[in-house]
Amino acid sequence: MGLSVSQLRAIAQQRDRYKTQLDRLKTLGKQTSCIEAAVSSACDTLESGTTSFVIYGEPQSGKTEMMICLTAKLLDDGHRIVVHLLNDSVQLLQQNLERFQRSKLSPAARNFSDVIDPEYSLSAGYHVIFCKKNASDLTKLNQKLERIGDKVIIDDEADFATPNALINKGDVTSINALIKKLISHDGIYIGVTATPARLDLNNTFDNDNEKWVNFPPHEAYTGQDVFFPLDTDVQFSLHTLPDTDDSPKYLREAIFRFLVRVAALSLAAKSDENFSMLIHTSGKKLDHKSDKKPIDEVMNALSDTHSKKFESYTHEIGKIANKLYGQEQASSILAYIVKNCDQTSTIIMNSERDKNVDFKSATSPAAMFTFIIGGNIVSRGVTFDNLLSMFFTRDSKHKIQQDTYIQRARMFGSRKKHLPYFELTIPEQLYLDWQRCFAFHKLALEAIKTKKGSPVWLADQRIAAVASSSIDKANVLLDKGEMSFPIFDYSPDIEKLLYGSNDPINSLRRLQEKIGNDALPDYLIRYVQRILPNGTSSIALHQSSTIENMKDADKNKIERTKGLFGQVKREFPDAVHHFKIFHNAKGKARLIYKFNGNITFLKNVKNAG
């Protein structure tokens, strides 16, 4: 006896999409606890009534798989229409759409171009739609969805194109307006990004920064703590360049080292494997063609054994191989390179070539020696498998934009297997600026995780938090270089902890034991330990003060729009890190940290009240 129609209908409703996706990842040997944490937190946020928030995670940390699982859970929970917005790149759209479709998510994800067909109905069933963030595509999608309510908009790389860059001119960008129309009055907006500062400072779609969701990295992840360590040794090959000399010899030498490392890896594994080298020197398309010349010159010379430079290049490569791996291995490495040097491919990735080049051969290298010359497009959403070398000389005459440079860290990801072979070639000052970008970024994210107040975004003379056009100046304070942490219970014996030792770091650790890691984050102490230009004199522990005498202060929240610290140079002329406890009459207190270098803190107060 067959199944009845009512039984079939009941079966159709019993799909456990979320569990199916988690099981798929577990079968592949992938860690799912980080995904489950983010999805669970996002669902709790939605249940609390929040309709606009951000999920933030590290660059290259597996956000696509998290979004597949999140979409599955949203569908299970009855959300019929889930729209995924992506950067305006055909290749990026295809890459993500393909990954969703291969996951066997039900329903299968569709490109917006399929959905806008007049014959395609959205009035019933479940739908997952992908759309690029450009005015033409968004306009067409809005027309199709204008009568459909309760949509969920998941905005990948949400800080790019979505924020209203015209906010301080009293105007609205077309992309921002079209996405707002898509969300409508009853929709849900979930931004996903590694760099949420712009979404916060821009107050994009009134997202509530106190409801932001953290997507923790998986155990195999290598990120800022590995590539920009504050207090541990570098575990990869960091090759620094002079800050002013842009001689082409540096790129040529980096190419030689890349060839040597590929050969060494393949010989050690006793199997040929394809690897890539990413070259990012400029955002200008003409410069990308110039970068291709030294690559062609090297590979052509090695392929032609009778060329003028064959002898000199092989001699240089031999010296590098000898230095890196010893004389015994150098000969076999050099022989491997000259035998396989014609297995090479060079791909230029920029917007000019966006629609004509298959970037898959770059993101998953199709040739043994794959060279990728990258423009701005490499900064967003593009994952490079088997990346073994990065040559990054792009310096900015203006401030480094923190969110842009964090996204440029394409070496982040699952790199542990090849980490000892990885090389970053970069001017020293640029590396230090990049390192500080991440230090500032992490300090800000640590503030978010406490869920006790508004995030603080940092900037200094060389590093800007985000593009100034994206800052909602009416709601963002340029604080007096102060960072505040959650309130704790105050007692007079705390004073003895601060001033009972000649070692300020030890005093801070003792204070932390008393008031907790939230009120004095461990990362801040590590950060302070790293930056001590004047030794222990670089740290100032100020006498505590009551806030009751400050007329313009919020005594319950223990905060003040103008900042709580006064002048700090007189008492501690050598200090750059200043700590002070402010307390109120109710026995509550807050620790304030002030960096007296050249940092100003950008703090969003729209949601702080």
Secondary structure as the mmCIF struct_conf table of DSSP 4:
data_model
#
loop_
_struct_conf.conf_type_id
_struct_conf.id
_struct_conf.beg_label_comp_id
_struct_conf.beg_label_asym_id
_struct_conf.beg_label_seq_id
_struct_conf.end_label_comp_id
_struct_conf.end_label_asym_id
_struct_conf.end_label_seq_id
HELX_LH_PP_P HELX_LH_PP_P1 GLY A 2 SER A 4
HELX_RH_AL_P HELX_RH_AL_P1 VAL A 5 ALA A 12
TURN_TY1_P TURN_TY1_P1 GLN A 13 GLN A 13
HELX_RH_AL_P HELX_RH_AL_P2 ARG A 17 THR A 27
TURN_TY1_P TURN_TY1_P2 LEU A 28 GLY A 29
HELX_RH_AL_P HELX_RH_AL_P3 SER A 33 GLU A 47
TURN_TY1_P TURN_TY1_P3 SER A 48 GLY A 49
STRN STRN1 SER A 52 GLY A 57
TURN_TY1_P TURN_TY1_P4 PRO A 59 GLN A 60
BEND BEND1 SER A 61 SER A 61
HELX_RH_AL_P HELX_RH_AL_P4 LYS A 63 ASP A 76
TURN_TY1_P TURN_TY1_P5 ASP A 77 GLY A 78
STRN STRN2 ILE A 81 LEU A 86
BEND BEND2 ASP A 88 ASP A 88
HELX_RH_AL_P HELX_RH_AL_P5 VAL A 90 ARG A 102
TURN_TY1_P TURN_TY1_P6 SER A 103 LYS A 104
BEND BEND3 SER A 106 PRO A 107
HELX_LH_PP_P HELX_LH_PP_P2 ALA A 108 ALA A 109
STRN STRN3 ARG A 110 ASN A 111
HELX_RH_AL_P HELX_RH_AL_P6 PHE A 112 VAL A 115
TURN_TY1_P TURN_TY1_P7 ILE A 116 ILE A 116
BEND BEND4 ASP A 117 ASP A 117
TURN_TY1_P TURN_TY1_P8 PRO A 118 GLU A 119
BEND BEND5 SER A 123 GLY A 125
STRN STRN4 HIS A 127 LYS A 132
BEND BEND6 LYS A 133 ASN A 134
HELX_RH_AL_P HELX_RH_AL_P7 ALA A 135 LEU A 145
TURN_TY1_P TURN_TY1_P9 GLU A 146 ARG A 147
BEND BEND7 ASP A 150 ASP A 150
STRN STRN5 VAL A 152 ASP A 156
TURN_TY1_P TURN_TY1_P10 GLU A 157 ASP A 159
BEND BEND8 PHE A 160 ALA A 161
BEND BEND9 PRO A 163 PRO A 163
TURN_TY1_P TURN_TY1_P11 ALA A 165 LEU A 166
HELX_RH_3T_P HELX_RH_3T_P1 ILE A 167 LYS A 169
TURN_TY1_P TURN_TY1_P12 GLY A 170 GLY A 170
HELX_RH_AL_P HELX_RH_AL_P8 SER A 174 ILE A 183
TURN_TY1_P TURN_TY1_P13 SER A 184 ASP A 186
STRN STRN6 ILE A 188 THR A 193
BEND BEND10 ALA A 194 ALA A 194
TURN_TY1_P TURN_TY1_P14 PRO A 196 PRO A 196
HELX_RH_AL_P HELX_RH_AL_P9 ALA A 197 LEU A 201
TURN_TY1_P TURN_TY1_P15 ASN A 202 ASN A 203
HELX_RH_3T_P HELX_RH_3T_P2 THR A 204 ASP A 206
HELX_RH_3T_P HELX_RH_3T_P3 ASN A 209 LYS A 211
STRN STRN7 VAL A 213 PHE A 215
HELX_LH_PP_P HELX_LH_PP_P3 PRO A 216 HIS A 218
TURN_TY1_P TURN_TY1_P16 GLU A 219 ALA A 220
STRN STRN8 THR A 222 THR A 222
HELX_RH_AL_P HELX_RH_AL_P10 GLN A 224 PHE A 227
BEND BEND11 PHE A 228 PHE A 228
BEND BEND12 LEU A 230 THR A 232
BEND BEND13 PHE A 236 PHE A 236
STRN STRN9 SER A 237 LEU A 241
BEND BEND14 ASP A 243 THR A 244
TURN_TY1_P TURN_TY1_P17 PRO A 248 PRO A 248
HELX_RH_AL_P HELX_RH_AL_P11 LYS A 249 ALA A 269
TURN_TY1_P TURN_TY1_P18 LYS A 270 LYS A 270
BEND BEND15 SER A 271 SER A 271
STRN STRN10 PHE A 275 HIS A 280
BEND BEND16 GLY A 283 GLY A 283
HELX_RH_AL_P HELX_RH_AL_P12 LYS A 285 SER A 303
TURN_TY1_P TURN_TY1_P19 THR A 305 HIS A 306
BEND BEND17 SER A 307 SER A 307
TURN_TY1_P TURN_TY1_P20 LYS A 308 LYS A 309
HELX_RH_AL_P HELX_RH_AL_P13 PHE A 310 TYR A 325
HELX_RH_AL_P HELX_RH_AL_P14 GLN A 327 ASN A 340
TURN_TY1_P TURN_TY1_P21 CYS A 341 ASP A 342
BEND BEND18 GLN A 343 GLN A 343
STRN STRN11 THR A 344 MET A 349
BEND BEND19 ASN A 350 ASN A 350
HELX_RH_3T_P HELX_RH_3T_P4 SER A 351 ARG A 353
TURN_TY1_P TURN_TY1_P22 ASP A 354 ASN A 356
BEND BEND20 VAL A 357 VAL A 357
TURN_TY1_P TURN_TY1_P23 PHE A 359 PHE A 359
HELX_RH_AL_P HELX_RH_AL_P15 LYS A 360 THR A 363
TURN_TY1_P TURN_TY1_P24 SER A 364 PRO A 365
BEND BEND21 ALA A 367 MET A 368
STRN STRN12 PHE A 369 GLY A 374
HELX_RH_3T_P HELX_RH_3T_P5 ASN A 376 SER A 379
BEND BEND22 ARG A 380 GLY A 381
TURN_TY1_P TURN_TY1_P25 ASP A 385 ASN A 386
STRN STRN13 LEU A 387 PHE A 392
BEND BEND23 LYS A 397 HIS A 398
STRN STRN14 ILE A 400 GLN A 401
HELX_RH_AL_P HELX_RH_AL_P16 GLN A 402 GLN A 407
TURN_TY1_P TURN_TY1_P26 ARG A 408 ARG A 408
TURN_TY1_P TURN_TY1_P27 ARG A 410 MET A 411
STRN STRN15 GLY A 413 GLY A 413
BEND BEND24 SER A 414 SER A 414
HELX_RH_3T_P HELX_RH_3T_P6 LYS A 416 TYR A 421
STRN STRN16 GLU A 423 PRO A 427
HELX_RH_AL_P HELX_RH_AL_P17 GLU A 428 LYS A 449
TURN_TY1_P TURN_TY1_P28 THR A 450 LYS A 451
BEND BEND25 LYS A 452 GLY A 453
STRN STRN17 VAL A 456 ALA A 459
BEND BEND26 GLN A 461 ARG A 462
STRN STRN18 ILE A 463 ALA A 464
BEND BEND27 ALA A 465 VAL A 466
HELX_RH_3T_P HELX_RH_3T_P7 SER A 468 SER A 470
BEND BEND28 ILE A 471 ILE A 471
TURN_TY1_P TURN_TY1_P29 LYS A 473 ASN A 475
STRN STRN19 VAL A 476 LEU A 478
BEND BEND29 LYS A 480 GLY A 481
STRN STRN20 GLU A 482 SER A 484
STRN STRN21 PHE A 488 ASP A 489
TURN_TY1_P TURN_TY1_P30 PRO A 492 ASP A 493
HELX_RH_AL_P HELX_RH_AL_P18 ILE A 494 TYR A 499
BEND BEND30 GLY A 500 GLY A 500
BEND BEND31 ASN A 502 ASN A 502
HELX_RH_AL_P HELX_RH_AL_P19 PRO A 504 ILE A 515
TURN_TY1_P TURN_TY1_P31 ASN A 517 ALA A 519
BEND BEND32 LEU A 520 LEU A 520
HELX_RH_AL_P HELX_RH_AL_P20 ASP A 522 ARG A 530
TURN_TY1_P TURN_TY1_P32 PRO A 533 ASN A 534
HELX_RH_3T_P HELX_RH_3T_P8 GLY A 535 SER A 538
STRN STRN22 ILE A 539 LEU A 541
HELX_LH_PP_P HELX_LH_PP_P4 HIS A 542 SER A 544
STRN STRN23 SER A 545 THR A 546
BEND BEND33 ILE A 547 ILE A 547
TURN_TY1_P TURN_TY1_P33 GLU A 548 ASN A 549
TURN_TY1_P TURN_TY1_P34 LYS A 551 ASP A 552
BEND BEND34 ALA A 553 ALA A 553
STRN STRN24 ASP A 554 ASP A 554
TURN_TY1_P TURN_TY1_P35 LYS A 555 ILE A 558
STRN STRN25 GLU A 559 GLU A 559
TURN_TY1_P TURN_TY1_P36 THR A 561 LYS A 562
BEND BEND35 LEU A 564 LEU A 564
TURN_TY1_P TURN_TY1_P37 LYS A 569 GLU A 571
TURN_TY1_P TURN_TY1_P38 PRO A 573 ASP A 574
BEND BEND36 VAL A 576 VAL A 576
STRN STRN26 HIS A 577 HIS A 583
TURN_TY1_P TURN_TY1_P39 ALA A 585 LYS A 586
BEND BEND37 GLY A 587 GLY A 587
STRN STRN27 LYS A 588 PHE A 595
BEND BEND38 GLY A 597 ASN A 598
STRN STRN28 THR A 600 ASN A 604
TURN_TY1_P TURN_TY1_P40 LYS A 606 ALA A 608
#
